[in-house]
Amino acid sequence: MNAPTRPENLAPFGEDYGPLLTGPFAPLADESTLTDLPLLKGAIPTDLNGVYMRAGPNARYAPQGRYHPFDGDGMVHAAHFDQGRLTVRNRWVRTEGFQREDAAGRATHWGIRETLLGRDDKPLKDTGNTDLVAHAGKALALWYMSGEAWELDPITLETLGRSKAIAQTGGKISAHAKVDEITEDLLFFDYGHDAPYMHYGVVGPDGELKHHVPIPLPGARLPHDMAVTEHYSVLHDLPVMHDPEAMALGRHKVVFRADMKSRFGVIPRYGKTEELRWFDFSPCFLYHVVNAWEETDARGRWITMVGCRYMPVTRPDGSIDEQRTAKDIAELVMHARLWRWRMNLDTGATEEQCLDAGHNLEFPSYNSALTGRRTRYGYFVDHSDDVILQWAGLRKCDLDTGATLSAWRDDPTQSWYSEPWFAAADHPQSEDHGYVIAFQWNAAEQRQTLDIFDARDLGQGPVAQVLIPRHIPTGFHGCWFAASRLKPRS
């Protein structure tokens, strides 16, 4: 088929700045609110109520120099479900950097490939483009390099301003904070270039900062995620960091150290720094945790954490190729396997196990109402081994055994799914009674859809598929905001 004319709502500068601003990555030039959308299949379930939100990069102005997806202005795409009615919206996250460029009418910041650490002549923009967290009736837009938290209205997507609680800490929070939906605590960490290199904190259901302590590390690191259980939080000290020589010159360059262990630090939810305990594991990087929980057996009390272990690149002799591993991490080339780590709080013993050696699984979700409690089911994208951020299919796995329980691939070479999120049905009867929601771009047909699956069996395909008359660029993370949580807890 012939390629259609470039849609008018796409930003006009993409073709001149490389593949990460064209095709599935092409940014939008405007915001919209869409209703009465046509259905290609099925009907919107009436027991699906809440908002599916997904963040991603959407450059508003032509970049200065080389472009990386981390550079794009944050834009949120959301599908609001209300008693069988659907509204789809997209809005920019109006960060401080966005507002400055809006006033100037052009790019005034530089990207990660061009900026120099410690220099003011090429400022790097905190875009709020990486993750979204549902907490206390608001969505928080977060940035991968540990920055500010921008509060959004989960219905209108209006940017409400900075989180006052995070601002009290100095304004830093990593992209991957966790929310215990039972207590409505927000658990978070930050990281940076100066000692102690990490902090850990808790924001309560009222939006107030309740706890904040330093987490001393041996040096600056580049952690990405954390985990929580009912009583503990798990922080990551991984052998990935800035190259010290490049950093001395102000340059961003990631290194992987195969001679260093991966360490997971366990701290009580409201624990003091001196209560932190470290557990050593094999060297790796870890982009994303699925979930974690507490267990007890004859050997004692355990914390179990399941996640997507970034597999280091190995040479023919089995040794780790540090340079290639670091390069893949920096360029978002994913090679991940479903993995389980266990830490014995009584004896200090550790265990780790690959749960699925055969699939490149990433960008996980699960029933977030059970955050920090034992969950059996996880939902993942089948990540391309060769194309960054291409997710051709969705997969449901057993978190105990790693077995694939069901999977779906629409068009393996042309589909680009967004991060899928589990949304419980009204009055759920089981952990997996609900839906899995994801946007899908079909590159061959130039077709954008919102796909809704029965979470109990992805293999039957979408139970509802909605045609969206505009492209949604490939992005990063999302969240599910259940209707019952759209207002702050009183």
Legacy VTK file of the C-alpha trace (Angstrom):
# vtk DataFile Version 3.0
C-alpha trace
ASCII
DATASET POLYDATA
POINTS 490 float
0.000 0.000 0.000
1.143 3.568 -0.588
2.202 5.555 2.454
-0.415 8.178 3.338
0.283 11.876 3.285
2.001 13.067 6.450
-0.771 13.977 8.926
-1.062 17.695 9.602
-0.973 17.188 13.360
2.611 15.868 13.321
5.469 18.211 14.163
7.012 19.427 10.877
10.709 19.092 11.746
10.983 15.329 12.188
12.453 14.248 8.843
15.558 16.357 9.306
16.578 14.953 12.691
16.895 11.204 12.240
14.786 8.094 12.829
13.975 8.832 16.485
11.782 11.745 15.381
10.091 9.991 12.462
7.802 7.023 11.855
6.484 5.516 15.111
8.466 8.165 17.058
7.097 11.177 15.145
5.949 13.825 17.681
2.609 15.562 17.624
2.258 19.303 17.152
-0.952 19.768 19.125
-3.231 18.618 21.932
-6.687 17.101 21.495
-9.765 15.668 23.203
-11.479 12.859 21.296
-14.901 11.325 21.947
-17.359 9.120 20.029
-14.512 7.116 18.519
-15.355 4.239 16.141
-14.997 0.660 17.302
-13.221 -1.827 15.059
-14.142 -4.683 17.368
-16.323 -5.365 20.395
-17.638 -2.773 22.838
-16.161 -0.764 25.710
-16.728 -2.850 28.865
-19.057 -1.096 31.290
-17.215 -2.599 34.283
-13.982 -0.859 33.217
-13.850 2.535 34.937
-10.850 4.799 35.440
-8.026 6.306 33.407
-5.191 4.618 31.528
-2.340 7.122 31.259
0.918 6.856 29.328
3.876 9.256 29.274
6.441 9.706 26.555
8.725 12.113 24.698
7.134 14.578 22.281
9.593 17.254 21.154
7.817 20.557 20.605
10.671 22.370 18.879
13.443 21.218 16.595
16.271 19.921 18.805
19.646 21.561 19.135
22.083 18.881 18.006
21.649 15.108 18.266
18.356 13.829 19.669
17.723 11.080 22.228
14.183 10.013 23.289
14.941 11.153 26.848
15.125 14.717 25.478
11.561 15.065 24.176
9.052 17.209 26.049
6.767 15.104 28.212
3.358 14.387 26.745
0.622 12.323 28.375
-1.908 10.295 26.396
-4.901 9.118 28.394
-7.976 6.977 27.864
-10.756 7.826 30.335
-13.347 5.071 30.767
-16.677 6.015 32.338
-19.585 3.536 32.287
-18.915 2.427 28.704
-17.970 5.909 27.456
-14.443 6.674 26.296
-12.558 9.958 26.035
-8.976 10.069 24.701
-6.823 13.111 25.490
-3.235 14.230 25.015
-1.518 17.114 26.799
2.049 18.302 27.264
3.531 18.254 30.752
4.174 21.930 31.327
7.456 21.720 33.203
9.612 24.741 33.889
11.740 23.941 30.830
8.635 23.624 28.652
7.398 27.009 29.848
10.729 28.682 29.092
10.785 27.327 25.556
7.126 28.198 25.064
7.929 31.811 25.931
10.961 31.810 23.616
9.178 30.042 20.752
12.158 27.745 20.177
14.376 25.176 21.853
16.531 26.782 24.539
17.779 23.533 26.122
20.069 20.824 24.835
19.743 17.037 24.801
21.554 14.313 26.703
23.983 13.758 23.804
24.993 17.413 23.719
24.933 18.751 27.273
27.984 18.976 29.499
27.747 18.176 33.207
28.304 21.211 35.411
27.995 23.670 32.512
25.328 26.363 32.272
25.786 27.247 28.608
23.967 24.089 27.404
21.216 23.429 29.977
19.519 20.040 30.113
15.732 20.057 30.425
13.803 18.096 33.060
11.011 16.950 30.734
8.759 14.874 33.011
8.478 12.423 30.110
9.351 9.073 31.698
6.732 7.751 34.095
3.355 8.475 35.635
2.354 7.583 39.179
-1.198 7.719 40.529
-1.226 9.133 44.055
-3.610 11.098 46.297
-6.014 11.938 43.482
-3.302 13.293 41.183
-0.919 11.873 38.620
2.773 12.643 39.056
4.854 13.063 35.896
8.439 11.979 36.606
11.799 12.087 34.830
14.381 9.297 34.440
17.395 11.314 35.676
15.808 12.095 39.053
14.130 15.477 38.893
10.966 17.272 39.896
7.507 15.761 40.291
4.824 17.576 38.304
1.238 17.086 39.445
-1.437 16.518 36.788
-5.204 16.349 36.931
-5.852 12.712 35.908
-9.019 13.621 33.981
-8.153 16.870 32.175
-4.362 16.253 32.205
-3.849 19.898 33.198
-0.433 20.500 34.784
-1.184 21.691 38.338
2.355 22.509 39.437
5.242 20.971 41.343
4.658 18.481 44.131
5.199 20.427 47.360
6.209 17.248 49.191
9.002 16.439 46.739
10.064 20.089 46.607
10.674 19.904 50.379
13.411 17.324 49.737
15.245 19.577 47.308
12.949 18.725 44.412
14.351 15.326 43.457
12.552 12.052 42.758
13.457 9.188 40.446
11.191 8.121 37.601
10.016 4.979 39.364
8.293 5.708 42.637
5.822 3.180 44.069
2.374 3.611 45.579
0.954 1.230 48.155
-2.710 1.489 47.174
-3.822 -0.036 50.484
-2.197 2.652 52.639
-1.843 5.223 49.796
1.790 5.832 50.781
4.095 7.005 47.983
7.589 5.481 48.345
10.422 7.070 46.361
14.164 7.570 46.001
16.443 10.056 44.302
20.047 9.873 43.151
22.777 12.278 42.092
26.472 13.059 41.682
27.171 14.184 45.253
27.449 12.188 48.473
25.511 10.430 49.915
24.379 9.799 46.279
20.857 8.591 47.171
17.922 9.468 49.447
14.755 7.561 50.276
11.409 8.967 51.336
7.691 8.482 51.936
4.804 10.798 51.081
1.545 10.077 52.923
-1.996 9.812 51.526
-2.517 13.485 52.380
0.302 14.471 50.016
2.605 15.529 52.849
6.242 14.424 53.164
6.397 11.924 56.052
9.912 10.529 55.882
13.218 11.279 54.138
16.644 9.775 54.912
20.066 9.586 53.216
21.170 6.303 51.639
24.992 6.364 51.489
26.478 4.643 48.436
30.169 3.983 47.613
29.884 6.427 44.717
27.509 7.922 42.161
25.290 5.364 40.470
22.539 5.313 37.847
19.711 3.285 39.456
16.387 3.211 37.652
13.781 1.475 39.815
12.970 0.263 43.331
10.567 -2.179 44.964
8.309 -2.123 48.018
6.658 -4.688 50.246
4.106 -4.271 53.003
6.765 -3.282 55.556
9.981 -2.634 53.590
11.421 -0.858 50.582
14.152 -2.298 48.340
16.717 0.131 46.880
19.181 -0.685 44.103
22.957 -0.179 43.948
23.938 -1.529 40.521
27.294 -1.581 38.676
26.196 1.090 36.179
27.512 4.633 36.517
29.025 7.573 34.688
32.518 7.035 33.344
34.672 9.059 35.786
37.069 10.309 33.086
34.239 11.426 30.812
32.433 12.966 33.758
35.529 14.990 34.649
35.283 16.475 31.149
31.561 17.122 31.626
30.448 14.377 29.236
27.641 11.832 29.735
29.051 8.322 29.254
27.726 5.170 30.930
30.009 2.345 32.074
29.179 -1.158 33.305
31.475 -2.738 35.906
31.476 -6.545 35.695
33.775 -6.766 38.738
31.101 -5.251 41.005
28.146 -6.997 42.583
24.572 -5.853 42.241
23.324 -4.853 45.692
19.769 -4.543 46.929
19.234 -2.544 50.100
16.306 -3.411 52.359
15.017 -0.688 54.679
11.845 -0.588 56.813
9.238 1.668 55.255
9.875 4.384 57.835
13.364 3.124 58.643
16.480 5.012 59.640
19.639 4.974 57.544
21.361 2.643 60.008
18.551 0.084 59.593
19.409 -0.402 55.905
20.756 -3.886 55.024
22.521 -4.739 51.758
22.300 -8.087 49.926
24.748 -9.035 47.150
23.818 -10.622 43.805
25.426 -11.253 40.405
26.334 -8.112 38.413
23.561 -6.814 36.195
21.446 -3.800 35.402
17.766 -3.651 36.262
15.485 -1.251 34.486
12.128 -2.415 35.856
10.741 -4.340 38.818
7.428 -6.176 38.530
6.526 -6.474 42.226
7.923 -7.599 45.588
6.482 -9.148 48.732
7.294 -10.786 52.068
7.255 -14.551 52.644
8.055 -16.856 55.557
9.186 -20.487 55.406
11.139 -22.926 57.581
14.345 -21.016 56.825
13.039 -17.650 57.969
11.580 -14.403 56.671
12.224 -13.554 53.018
11.716 -10.647 50.676
11.015 -11.818 47.141
11.450 -9.401 44.240
10.565 -10.223 40.624
11.825 -8.052 37.799
13.247 -7.824 34.295
16.986 -8.464 34.596
18.994 -6.674 31.924
21.260 -9.392 30.575
24.879 -8.231 30.131
26.376 -8.830 26.696
28.802 -11.758 26.814
31.785 -12.738 24.719
32.246 -16.242 23.203
34.141 -17.312 26.341
31.221 -16.297 28.567
32.856 -13.202 30.054
30.924 -9.945 30.163
31.607 -7.392 27.446
31.425 -4.244 29.557
31.612 -1.757 26.679
28.834 -3.330 24.619
26.660 -3.746 27.702
27.053 -0.079 28.627
26.392 1.019 25.041
23.165 -1.002 24.870
21.956 0.424 28.192
22.648 3.984 27.038
20.909 3.467 23.696
17.840 1.672 25.135
18.608 -1.648 23.448
16.844 -4.156 25.691
17.870 -7.746 26.424
15.908 -8.675 29.539
14.771 -11.891 31.186
12.174 -12.457 33.883
14.139 -12.979 37.116
13.556 -13.594 40.815
15.745 -12.395 43.691
15.198 -13.490 47.319
16.692 -12.009 50.498
16.498 -13.734 53.899
16.019 -11.141 56.635
16.990 -13.618 59.366
20.108 -15.299 57.970
21.295 -12.901 55.246
21.082 -15.696 52.647
20.306 -14.798 49.030
18.873 -16.658 46.059
18.353 -15.658 42.439
16.753 -17.516 39.568
15.908 -16.936 35.918
12.184 -17.600 35.493
11.983 -17.366 31.703
15.135 -17.686 29.614
13.379 -17.626 26.259
11.623 -14.257 26.018
12.836 -10.658 26.050
10.274 -9.319 28.520
10.123 -5.724 29.675
7.899 -2.810 30.739
5.900 -4.927 33.210
2.624 -4.285 34.973
0.453 -6.234 37.394
-2.588 -5.685 39.589
-1.315 -2.514 41.269
-3.923 -2.775 44.016
-1.606 -5.522 45.340
1.617 -3.506 45.271
3.943 -4.935 47.911
1.810 -8.050 48.345
2.226 -11.433 46.718
1.016 -11.457 43.127
0.899 -14.372 40.741
0.405 -12.590 37.419
2.538 -10.146 35.462
1.874 -8.502 32.093
4.762 -7.653 29.769
5.705 -6.499 26.301
7.614 -8.772 23.959
10.538 -6.440 23.389
12.386 -6.390 20.082
16.011 -7.498 20.338
17.031 -5.108 17.584
14.680 -2.097 17.416
14.560 0.235 20.388
11.172 0.619 22.054
9.374 -1.658 19.583
6.949 -3.894 21.432
5.326 -6.239 18.962
3.228 -8.247 21.406
1.893 -8.665 24.939
2.454 -11.578 27.328
0.973 -12.757 30.620
3.340 -14.734 32.835
3.126 -16.717 36.046
5.432 -14.920 38.501
6.006 -18.151 40.452
7.156 -20.327 37.562
7.840 -17.895 34.733
5.493 -19.832 32.452
3.657 -17.962 29.709
-0.060 -18.197 30.472
-1.267 -16.366 27.357
0.153 -14.052 24.707
-0.936 -11.905 21.781
0.827 -10.658 18.684
-1.144 -8.681 16.145
1.502 -7.925 13.490
4.983 -8.891 14.781
6.948 -6.706 12.384
4.629 -3.700 12.258
2.989 -3.392 15.693
4.219 -0.884 18.245
2.356 -1.335 21.530
2.503 0.992 24.513
3.242 -0.249 28.018
0.226 -2.427 28.911
-1.513 -1.866 32.214
-3.820 -4.116 34.182
-7.127 -2.525 35.168
-9.316 -4.432 37.590
-12.955 -4.880 36.673
-15.554 -3.431 38.988
-16.057 -5.878 41.881
-13.244 -8.231 40.799
-13.526 -11.920 41.671
-9.828 -12.780 41.300
-6.396 -11.168 40.970
-6.611 -11.238 37.174
-10.300 -10.357 36.812
-10.046 -7.261 34.695
-8.509 -5.877 31.535
-5.134 -5.133 29.989
-5.064 -1.841 28.090
-2.523 -0.601 25.538
-2.281 1.752 22.590
-1.086 0.163 19.349
0.425 1.777 16.261
0.442 -0.384 13.106
3.220 1.060 10.962
2.212 -0.734 7.755
-1.401 0.420 7.891
-0.596 3.777 9.555
-3.354 2.906 12.016
-3.651 3.876 15.677
-5.868 1.895 18.013
-6.616 1.442 21.690
-6.703 -2.289 22.419
-8.545 -3.730 25.435
-7.905 -7.360 26.416
-9.497 -9.714 28.914
-6.620 -10.053 31.408
-7.504 -13.672 32.062
-6.645 -14.645 28.472
-4.671 -12.305 26.215
-4.591 -14.985 23.530
-8.153 -14.363 22.395
-7.104 -10.917 21.179
-8.726 -7.608 22.014
-12.260 -7.779 23.370
-12.566 -4.194 22.196
-10.476 -2.228 19.708
-11.023 1.507 19.224
-9.818 3.403 16.170
-8.010 6.636 17.071
-7.808 9.079 14.136
-4.332 10.356 15.001
-0.895 8.936 15.646
0.353 8.386 19.216
4.174 8.433 19.305
6.070 5.574 20.895
6.667 6.359 24.542
7.711 5.078 27.929
5.639 4.276 31.019
2.060 4.508 32.144
-0.301 3.764 34.992
-3.872 2.788 35.706
-5.878 5.228 37.811
-8.946 3.338 39.081
-12.121 5.418 39.349
-12.199 4.850 43.101
-8.809 6.601 43.425
-9.519 9.666 41.285
-10.268 11.683 44.413
-7.815 12.074 47.330
-8.432 9.816 50.286
-10.214 11.764 53.045
LINES 1 491
490 0 1 2 3 4 5 6 7 8 9 10 11 12 13 14 15 16 17 18 19 20 21 22 23 24 25 26 27 28 29 30 31 32 33 34 35 36 37 38 39 40 41 42 43 44 45 46 47 48 49 50 51 52 53 54 55 56 57 58 59 60 61 62 63 64 65 66 67 68 69 70 71 72 73 74 75 76 77 78 79 80 81 82 83 84 85 86 87 88 89 90 91 92 93 94 95 96 97 98 99 100 101 102 103 104 105 106 107 108 109 110 111 112 113 114 115 116 117 118 119 120 121 122 123 124 125 126 127 128 129 130 131 132 133 134 135 136 137 138 139 140 141 142 143 144 145 146 147 148 149 150 151 152 153 154 155 156 157 158 159 160 161 162 163 164 165 166 167 168 169 170 171 172 173 174 175 176 177 178 179 180 181 182 183 184 185 186 187 188 189 190 191 192 193 194 195 196 197 198 199 200 201 202 203 204 205 206 207 208 209 210 211 212 213 214 215 216 217 218 219 220 221 222 223 224 225 226 227 228 229 230 231 232 233 234 235 236 237 238 239 240 241 242 243 244 245 246 247 248 249 250 251 252 253 254 255 256 257 258 259 260 261 262 263 264 265 266 267 268 269 270 271 272 273 274 275 276 277 278 279 280 281 282 283 284 285 286 287 288 289 290 291 292 293 294 295 296 297 298 299 300 301 302 303 304 305 306 307 308 309 310 311 312 313 314 315 316 317 318 319 320 321 322 323 324 325 326 327 328 329 330 331 332 333 334 335 336 337 338 339 340 341 342 343 344 345 346 347 348 349 350 351 352 353 354 355 356 357 358 359 360 361 362 363 364 365 366 367 368 369 370 371 372 373 374 375 376 377 378 379 380 381 382 383 384 385 386 387 388 389 390 391 392 393 394 395 396 397 398 399 400 401 402 403 404 405 406 407 408 409 410 411 412 413 414 415 416 417 418 419 420 421 422 423 424 425 426 427 428 429 430 431 432 433 434 435 436 437 438 439 440 441 442 443 444 445 446 447 448 449 450 451 452 453 454 455 456 457 458 459 460 461 462 463 464 465 466 467 468 469 470 471 472 473 474 475 476 477 478 479 480 481 482 483 484 485 486 487 488 489
